[in-house]
Amino acid sequence: MSDQTSQPAKAAETDKGYWAANVRIIIVSLIIWAIVSFGFGILLRPVLSGISVGGTDLGFWFAQQGSILVFLALIFFYAWRMNKLDREYGVDEE
């Protein structure tokens, strides 16, 4: 009987671990995206204006192209990391 009651407890712990890892990945990704888009593109633009990239300054490049490219890279990173996490917790698609 104690084995039956411990199964839901184990499943709940596994679920908590899975979602904690998922939320951690999301938070880190959002922080990186905020730093790149808001930080480099807006707040640090005057500091980055002396660095030239492709005929324009680095701050403008981050505001126009860099934040979009980092966002796309984060999407691929999230998909890769979540597939790995799914395999670790046994909830992957076969």
C-alpha positions, 0 to 999 in steps of 0.5 A: 500500500505504501508503494501506491501512495509513493507513486503520486508523490514521485510523479509530483516531485518529477513534475515540479523538477520539470517545470522548475527547469522549464521556467528557469530556461524561460527566465534566462532566455527572457533576460538575455533577450531584454538585455540585447533588445532593450539594453544594447538597442536603447540604453547602451546605444550612445556607448555603442555608437562609436563601434561600426558594424556594416556601415552603421553603429553597433547600437543601431544595429542591435536595435534593428537587426541584433535583437531579432537575430538573438531572438531567433537564436533563443527560439532554437536554443529553447527548442533544443534545450526543451527536447533535451529536458523532455528526454531527461524526464521521459516526456519526449515524443517518439 
